[in-house]
Amino acid sequence: MYTNTYQSDMVRKDKVLWGEGFAGALHWKQLHEIASKVGYSAPCLVSCSPIAIEREDFKQMLGEARYCSGTYRLFKPLTAQPKDIDPSCHSEVSLVTYKGQILHHEESFIYDHGLTLLKGVQTSVPVQIINILLSSRFANEFEFQLAGSNESNGCCSKWNHLESPFDVLKRKAESGEQLKSCKKVKGC
């Protein structure tokens, strides 16, 4: 469970809110900070759902804070970069092709909420994603090719690993996508 605000001491110490998960919710940026400190890649948001707060007493204690359930992928990247890849360069891209051999994911592999790799389709991705996939247990499920500068094909300028799940939910709602709300316990 994630929140868009940092929890006040009053919220963090409330036993009922703690029991319902609200008091222990991380600010969404804290997951990124923790992952970085322990040597993992930036968390990749796969999916998220808003968490409805229906109880009036909870609404009063939590104020304007919003909560969501988020599913993230975290990878332990390679310490050595593949040849010819500059880890600091966000404009370089590579090509990746999903082989379609992961059980129950034969047609596509969802990397994160904004990137789905289709079986047999060559897709341009930032080199950071190539590094992450190469260091994962999925490395043999893909074919990789260094493509060069992002300016040549303009594919990946929108990739943003530090995106708020609340911004994702807002975009989905604005586009008319039906959002299913998580309800932790009836009456929360």
N, C-alpha and C positions, 0 to 999 in steps of 0.2 A: 504494500500500500504506500502510495506517494502523495505528497501534498505540495501545494504551490506556495506555502509559507513556512517559515521556521516556527516550530512549536513554542508556545509560551511555557513558562514553568508551571503555571496553573493547569494547562492542558496536559503536560507531560506527567504531572503528579496525580492526576485524577484517576482513581482506580477503575471507575466504570469506563471512562474513555480508553484507558489502557487495555482493559479487558475486551473492548470492541475493536481494538487495533488503531484507533485514531491517534492516541497519545504516542504510539511508537512509530508512526508513519515518518518516513524520511522525506525531507525536502528533495525533490527530484534531482537537483544538482549534487546532492550528497553522494548518491550512488556513483556518479562520475568521479567525484573526488576520491572515494574509497577505492574504486577500481584502479585509478591511476597510481595511488599510493602503493598498492600491492602488485603493480606490474601488469595489469590487464589492459586490454584495448578499451577504448571508449565503449560503454554499454550501447548496444544496438536495440532500439525499441521495436519489438516485433508486433505487439498489440497492446491496446489499452482500452479500458472502459471506465466511465465515470462511476463514482460511488455516491449514491443518493443518501442524503442525510434528511430523514423525515421527522425525527423527534425534535420537538421545539426546544427542549432543554439542551440537547446537543447543539442545535443551531445557535443558541445563545452563547454557549461556552466556546464554540469553535469560530464564531464570527463569520468573516468573509472567506475563511479558508475553504479551499476545494480539495477533494480527494479523488484519487483514481487507483485502479488496479492496473499494474503494468507488467508485461512479460518482456524480459530483456535477454539478449544473448551476450555473453561475455567470453572473450577469447584471450588466451595467453599468447601474445605475438612472439614471433621469432626474435631472438636477440640480434642475429645478423640478418640484414636485409638481403633479398635476392639480388643478384648481380644487375647492375644498371638501374636500380631503383633508388631514388633520393627520398628518404622518409619524410623530409620536411616539405617536399613539394606537393601541393594540392592540385596543381594543374596537370601533372602527368596522369595518364590513364593507361589502363591495360584492358585486354579483352579476356573474358572468361566465358567458358561454355560448360553448362551443367550437363553431365552425362545421363542423369535420370536413373541412377541405380540405388538411391537410398530408399529402403523399404517404406512403403506408405507415402512416399513423396516422389513417385516415378515421373510425374509430369512437370513438377516445378519444385523449387527450393526457395522458401521465404527467408531471405537474409535478414531483413528488417521491414518495418511498415512501409517503406518507400522503395524497396528493391526486391523483386521476385525474379529469380533466374529460371527461365523456361528450358526444358530439356532440348538440347541440340541447337539452341539459339545463342549465337555469339553476342555478348553484351559488354558494352564499355563500362568500366568501373574505375574509381580512383585506385591508385597503387596501394593505398593503405588497406583496402578491402582484399586485394590480392595477397598481401602479407598476412592478413588475418586468416584467410582461407587456407593458405599454404601451411600455417602453423596449427591448423585445427585437425581434428579427427576426420574431417571431410575432405582433406586435401586430394585424395585419390579419386574423388567424385567429380573433379573438374579438370578442364584443360585450360592452360594459361598462356597468354601471349602478350608481351610488352608492346603497346601501340604507340606511345610517344606523348606529344603535347595535347592537352585538352583543347587547345585552340583549333586543332585540325578537324575535330569532329564535334566539339561542343557538348559532349554527352553528360558530363558529371558535375557541372557547376552547381547543381542544386543539392548535392550530398551534404547533409548536415548531421554530424554525429551528436552534437550537443543541442538537441531539440527538445523542448518541453513537451511532455505528453499532453499537457493542457492545451498547447497550441495545436497539436495533432487533433485532439478532440474537437476543438473549435472549428478547424478547417473541415472536418468531417460533418459536423452539424451544419455549417454554412453551405456545404455542397448537397445537403438533403439526405445524407446517409443516416439510416436509422441506427441510433446508438442504444445498445443494451446496457442498462445500469446494473452494477453489482449491488446486491443487498446482502450485507454480511449476516445479519440476524433479523428476522422479522421484527419490525418496529424500530429499527435503528434510524 
